[in-house]
Amino acid sequence: IAVGKAYLVVEEDFSVIPRKILKHMLKSEVERFKDAVAQVRAELMTTREKVLKNLGKEHVPLADAYLMMLDDPLLNRDVQKRISEEGINAEFALWSALERVITSFDRIDDDYFRERKNDIQEIGRRIIKHLTGEHKKLVSDAPPESILVAHSVGPADTMGLKEHMVKAFATDVGGRTSHIAILAQGLEVPAVVGLKNITTLVVEGDTVII
């Protein structure tokens, strides 16, 4: 059980504006996308090292799963192809690819695939953040002894909770099979996931008990 003041991180606007890229700039646009993916990969590798150090090798496959998603053709090769062939900006090419994946997963009535959809969205958000340079309110900014209330929490954020002395967290999305729930259990951080609309019910600074 944990008691503390709520630190609220609401869901970010996931839509992006399409832009036409001039033909002579397409190669640079593809490279910009590759650079963003490389930055996310570096973040995930750091998370993997933390998982190995703090939780042991039995939990490393959870971090590896995110790295595998980053190499998924739908989030990599197909995005580059759309940039080159359709002449659109990297953010919109990626966002469109994510929309197709999410729509496909929504048709599957299975908890496991539902959680994988959330994982893919998390990877996509991270790439888009690097592409746009927009870094809004961060989980890592949570004050010590606070309770994090967020739409979702990524693996890197989960591993950083103890470093930032966050006492517990609650999220809108997630389930028992989610990577985040498993990591939280390994870290012995109190957590409740899959509350659907907790970010609309809690106000920043509310006293929360997890």
N, C-alpha and C positions, 0 to 999 in steps of 0.2 A: 504494500500500500504506500502511496506517495501523496503528499498534500503540498500545493504550491500555487503561485499566481500564474494565470494562463498567459502564454506568449503565442499570439495568433499569426499563422501564415496561411492566407487564403489561396485558393486555386488561381493560377495566373491565366490570363487570356491566351489561349493556345492557337488562335488564328493569326495568320500573317498575310500581308498584302502582296499579291503577285506583281512582279516587275519584269519587263522584257529586257534581256541582256543582249547587247550588240554582239554580232558574230565574232568580231576580233577580241571580245572580252570573255568569251565562253570558257576558254581554257583557264583563265584566271579565276573564274567563278567556280569551276570544278575544284581547283586547288584550294580555294577558300573553304569549300565544303570539307575537303580532305583534312585541312588544318584543324577545323572545328572537331572533326571526329578524332583526330590525333590528341587533341587536348582532353577530350572526354576519356579517351583510352588511358592517358596518363593519370587522370583522376581515379579511374577504376583500378589501375594497377596499385596506386597508393592505398586504396581501400582494401585491396586483396592482401597487401602486406600487413595491414592493421588486423585484418581478420585472422591471418595466420599467427601473428604475434599474440593477440589477445584471446582468441577462441580455439586455436589449434587447427591442424590440417583437415579435420573432419568437416569443418565449416567452409573451407576454401572453395568447394564446388559451387556454393551460393554466389560467391564473387565471380567465379569463372563463367557462370551462366550469363551475367551481364556483359562480360567481354565477348561471349559468343553471339549475343544479340547485336552487339555493335558490328559484328562481321556478317550479319544476315544480309543476303543480297537485296532484300526489300528496303533495308535502311542504308545501303551502301552503293552497290553496283547500279541498281535501278534508279536511284536518285541522280547519280552522275549521268546516267543515260538520258534522263529527262531534261537535265540542264543542257546537255549538248544538243539533243535533237529538237527540243521544244523552245530553247532559248529563254528559259525562265530562271528566276533567281533561286539560289540554293535553299533559302528558307521555305519558299512555296513548294518547291519540288519535294522537299522532305515532309512538309506538312501534308501534302496530298498523298504521299506514300503511307504516312501514318494513318490517315483517315481510312484508306482502303483496308489496312491491316485491322484496325479497330472495328470497322464494320463487319469484317469477316469473323472476328472473334466474338462479336455480339450475337451472332447467329448460333453459336455453340453454347448449349445449356450445360456447362460443366464448370465447377469451381476452379479447377486447375487452369483451364484456358482463360478464365476470367482474370485470374491473378497474373497470368503471363501478359495479358493485354495491358494491365496497369504497369508492369515492368517495362514494356516496350514504350509506353507513353513517357515514363520517367527518363529513359534513354533519349527519346526524341526531344523532350524539353531541355535536357542538358545540351544537346547539340545546337538547338535553336538559340539558347542563351549565348553560346559562344559566337554564333553567326551574327546575332543582333547586337551583342555587347551589352544587352540589358540584364542587369542583375538586381532584381528587386529585393524585397525583404528576405533575408537568409535565415535558415535554420540555425546556422552557426552563430548568429547574433543573439540567440536566446540568452537572457540573463541567467547567471548561476541560481540554482534552487528553483527554477521555474518549471512549469508543465507545458510542454510543447503541444499545441493544438493545430493540426495542419490537414490539408486535403490529402496529401500523401507525403511519405518520407522515403527518400532514396537510401541506398546502402551506405553511401559515404556519410550522409547525415546521421544515419543510425549509429555508425561506428564512432562518430564524433560526439555523441550525446554525453558520454561519460567524461570526455575531455573538457567539455564546456559545463560540466556539472549540472546538466539538465536532469531533473528527477524522474520524469516519466513522459509519455506522449500518448496522444489519441488522434486517430485519423478518420477521415470520411471513408476512404477506400481500404481494401486489404481483407485478408481472411486468414484462417488457420494455416493454410498452405503457402501463404505469401512469404517471400524471402525476408521481408522486414520483420514479420512476426517471429520467424525462426531466429534471426539475428538478435532481436530484443530479448528473447528467452535465453540465448547463450550469454548475453551480456548482463543478464539479471536486471534489466531495466523494465519496470512496470509499464505495460502498454495495453491499450484497447484499440483494435483496428476494425474497419468496416462499419463505422457508425453512420455512414451515409451523409448526414448533414450537421455533424458536430460543429463545423466551422461557422455555421449560420446561427447556432444557438449560444455559443460562448462569446463573450466580449473580452477584449484584451484587459488583463488585470483581474478578471474574475478568480475567486478561489476555487480550485478544482481538486477533486479527490479521485485518484486512479487506483 
